[in-house]
Amino acid sequence: MLTGKRILLGVTGSIAAYKAAELLRELTRRGAEVTCAMTESASRFVAPLTFQSLSRRPVLTDLYAQDYEGQIAHIAAAGGADLFVVAPATAHTLAKFAHGLADDFVTNLFLAATCPVLLAPAMDAEMWRHPATQANVATLRQRGVQFVGPASGELASGLTGPGRLAEPVEIVGAVEALLARTRDLAGRTLLVTAGPTYEPLDPVRFVGNRSSGRMGFALAEAAAARGARVILVTGPTHLAPPAGAECIRVETTHEMYEAVLARAAGADAVIKAAAPADYRPARVAPSKIKKGREVLTLELTPTPDILAELSRRQGASVLVGFAAETEELVANAREKLRKKNLDLVVANDVGAKDAGFSAETNRVTLVGADGEVETLPLLSKREVAHRILDRVARLLAARPARP
Ligand SMILES: Cc1cc2nc3c(=O)[nH]c(=O)nc-3n(C[C@H](O)[C@H](O)[C@H](O)COP(=O)(O)O)c2cc1C
């Protein structure tokens, strides 16, 4: 049900605009309060009166109209919304969204809205396949915008291929899934680790790695947004922790081990997104190591294995590990899952340029202890975080909350 949810429905100039009326009916039938906005082209396909009658609200069509109760309508409408859905979304509007153009109601709402955005594209197959459209979709995905469809099938042009608007029931399903995320972790405590560790060599040098901490911070932020109490244990990063999260900053793997084990018993789920060093220098030189030697040999010694210790101690908590791999992604993830007794492994190909450590985006495969393997497309780290939390929420739903 969508009772009390405020949804903005943007309709743009596609032949499929008439299907938006059915979508609107489905959304209102489920209890949502829907406000429609239409582009000028959309009004050429279906009259705004149809949407006004079905939603029982004025339809936002003219950015400069004076009759929105003295408010700046696009700011007011965007501010109160739980979700902004654009269905159908034309190639033209996708391009405007991707480039930040704002010359009508729908595009102004897109820039002003802070709620999640769901787009349901509809267009001819060649328009969908065009590199410009594909680049715009990729840009929007990377910024966290969600997509449903397009489906493949017979198109209005008579051609067959990708570009059909997703069926209204499918769009409603995506709406419900997105809105269900909002508070589904309320009452749960999540412990998230992030970032690299620095293992000192001497008073000024350390052995570290390229982890930026972005994935762990995105997880902490997404979990907090979904109502969880979040404990973030992080190695050195320049990132600001999300508001409301308890942030414990550590430097070495040993410090991370201590901080995590001290807090894990009270957590419903532990997500180990950090990249702690597996080895540290066996000896830390008391003063700066001088240059001038022909060869300098470092002796390294293993650091404590945080995940292994956690899985040994943990009973009820959901345990999620990351596997940064450069080859054999799924096989290595399965091995880690089994060896460390985890519920879920997030395997990412750190060899790829657009995924892994420093990138804003990530391409991961989720490998569950239940055997489910889910390969996600290239997504923003924020969206990857939500997909991981969707799985964690499902696992938690099967377990009672901690007292
Ligand atoms: C009969 C007809 C059907 C169209 N169907 C689509 C469509 O399904 N998808 C699309 O991207 N553009 C379609 N167009 C083109 C758009 O209407 C056009 O690009 C317009 O500028 C979109 O404006 P808007 O995005 O502001 O609504 C169609 C045009 C016509 C005349």
The ligand as a Tripos MOL2 file, in Angstrom:
@<TRIPOS>MOLECULE
LIG
   31    33     1     0     0
SMALL
NO_CHARGES

@<TRIPOS>ATOM
      1 C1          3.4350   10.6450  -32.6370 C.3       1 LIG1
      2 C2          4.6880   10.9240  -31.8310 C.ar      1 LIG1
      3 C3          5.0960   10.0170  -30.9100 C.ar      1 LIG1
      4 C4          6.2730   10.2310  -30.1530 C.ar      1 LIG1
      5 N1          6.6690    9.3070  -29.2410 N.ar      1 LIG1
      6 C5          7.8080    9.4980  -28.5630 C.ar      1 LIG1
      7 C6          8.2570    8.5360  -27.6320 C.ar      1 LIG1
      8 O1          7.6190    7.5070  -27.3970 O.2       1 LIG1
      9 N2          9.4070    8.7590  -26.9890 N.ar      1 LIG1
     10 C7         10.1720    9.8690  -27.2040 C.ar      1 LIG1
     11 O2         11.2320    9.9830  -26.6050 O.2       1 LIG1
     12 N3          9.7600   10.8080  -28.0650 N.ar      1 LIG1
     13 C8          8.5980   10.6660  -28.7500 C.ar      1 LIG1
     14 N4          8.1900   11.6190  -29.6240 N.ar      1 LIG1
     15 C9          8.9850   12.8410  -29.7750 C.3       1 LIG1
     16 C10         8.7530   13.7980  -28.6140 C.3       1 LIG1
     17 O3          7.3910   14.1360  -28.5260 O.3       1 LIG1
     18 C11         9.6380   15.0190  -28.7530 C.3       1 LIG1
     19 O4         10.9990   14.6360  -28.6750 O.3       1 LIG1
     20 C12         9.3520   16.1100  -27.7360 C.3       1 LIG1
     21 O5         10.2570   17.1630  -27.9180 O.3       1 LIG1
     22 C13         9.4410   15.5810  -26.3130 C.3       1 LIG1
     23 O6          9.2510   16.6530  -25.4270 O.3       1 LIG1
     24 P1          9.1780   16.4660  -23.8490 P.3       1 LIG1
     25 O7         10.2710   15.5440  -23.4660 O.co2     1 LIG1
     26 O8          9.3800   17.8450  -23.3210 O.co2     1 LIG1
     27 O9          7.8270   15.9440  -23.5270 O.co2     1 LIG1
     28 C14         7.0210   11.4240  -30.3600 C.ar      1 LIG1
     29 C15         6.5570   12.3640  -31.2770 C.ar      1 LIG1
     30 C16         5.4160   12.1320  -31.9980 C.ar      1 LIG1
     31 C17         4.9550   13.1640  -32.9940 C.3       1 LIG1
@<TRIPOS>BOND
     1     1     2 1
     2     2     3 ar
     3     2    30 ar
     4     3     4 ar
     5     4     5 ar
     6     4    28 ar
     7     5     6 ar
     8     6     7 ar
     9     6    13 1
    10     7     8 2
    11     7     9 ar
    12     9    10 ar
    13    10    11 2
    14    10    12 ar
    15    12    13 ar
    16    13    14 ar
    17    14    15 1
    18    14    28 ar
    19    15    16 1
    20    16    17 1
    21    16    18 1
    22    18    19 1
    23    18    20 1
    24    20    21 1
    25    20    22 1
    26    22    23 1
    27    23    24 1
    28    24    25 2
    29    24    26 1
    30    24    27 1
    31    28    29 ar
    32    29    30 ar
    33    30    31 1
@<TRIPOS>SUBSTRUCTURE
     1 LIG1         1 GROUP 0 **** ****
